[in-house]
Amino acid sequence: MAKDPLASYRAKRDFEQTPEPGATVAGAEPGEQPRFVVQEHHARALHWDLRLEHDGVLWSWAVPKGIPMRNRPNHLAVRTEDHPLKYLDFEADIPAGQYGAGTMRIWDAGTYEAEKLRDDEVIVTFHGERVHGKYALFRTGGTQWMLHRMSPPDDPTRTAVPTDLAPMLAVAADPPRDDDGWVYEMKWDGMRALLAVEGGRMHVTSRSGADITGRFPELRGLGEAMGTTEAVLDGEIVALDASGRPSFERLQPRIHVASPAKARQLAASDPVVVMLFDVVWLEGHSTAALPYRDRRALLERLALAGPHWQTPPAREGSCEALLRAAAELGLEGVVAKRADSPYLPGKRSDAWRKVKVSAAQELVVGGWLPGKGRLAGRLGSLLVGYHEAPGGALRYAGRVGSGINENTRAELEAALSTRRRPDSPFRDPPRLPDPVWVDPELVVEVAFHEWTTGGSLRAPRFRGIRDDKDARDIVREGP
Ligand code: MN
């Protein structure tokens, strides 16, 4: 050991600028167990600093992936300059421009027993809050060491982060008939991704299993923000346009990137956000068998929100209301998920349903058709249309049955019962069996996929009665 073990520590630092403790060698209190600390250091690259009290200073190693909790693999540890004992309880932000600039937080601390403390090999047993057990540090060359856990893991059932998971897929569908038991998320139009985080490092995999980590360097910060938490998250990578709406067009150049330099350039000019909606694996264990609502609770406890990652809410309630909100926000639709459903990696399941809104508008009710079976004699579907111009002729646009539930059926029947008339109000009445015609006064909101070239609604869905609109003003909107 050099005469002044802290010479190197002192030489790297300007104590006028850094809040770090000064370079004093302290004598140990007799009879005390030697102490250790592990600091999580959000420097230019995230790492954990392991420090052992010895001979009045702290022997120190920077461990990029943190303290291993399993026997395999060993983690690289880089020997750094000895630190003063005061560093044992040091937590602060080291200002930009200073050596080790970034946030330093204590991740674990406690005492240790030494079996061997040599310049090239250290065997110690830690008694910390997070780390307990026997570890070996051995030098492999220069400042490079390896850190190996010798004790069996605290949790022998704990497994390594899986890298071969595939995302669960949704079916395209209408809204669930009954909102009970369903939870709704907004549908984001982007690129599906699984994000595996271990030791603060993030690996991003596409739906097909391709490693796309390098294409989205701005997501690195999510891994760092998670510290030592190990997880596989499910989400959608989206690019937002100037008004904050996901733009698939804007994401396109990010998907096909050849070089890391280009990826960095695009990350700066057209950054992405990953919308996180599920956790498939957490802290050594698969969470796939848990019901969706429990996985959501675990995800929300992680409180992941940052410049390039968000955890948008999952809501219970009315799918129709959520679809309206999605339409107003310019989103594609909602994803309905059964609250009690497990995660089925790589499987398409109707426990997850994507319900799209691509268009919606008010239309005028000009008649209705009776239902069948259980609904014989009751209102089955609405015959709706729009005026060619305000106050002009009424054109037939289609028949709307889906989205009408027990409550709205009774409401519609009541509203239409006083408006019956013998003849069709449509200029081009549809040829349908047993239509009941009404005066074209009631306005309803209808969601649909698109207009057909013949001017009818494709996949229309009733959303509600609009009593704030004058039927005579209802014309076709958009293309
Ligand atoms: Mn450090």
Residues whose N, C-alpha, C, O or C-beta is under 5 A from the ligand:
A	BS01	MN	H41 D49
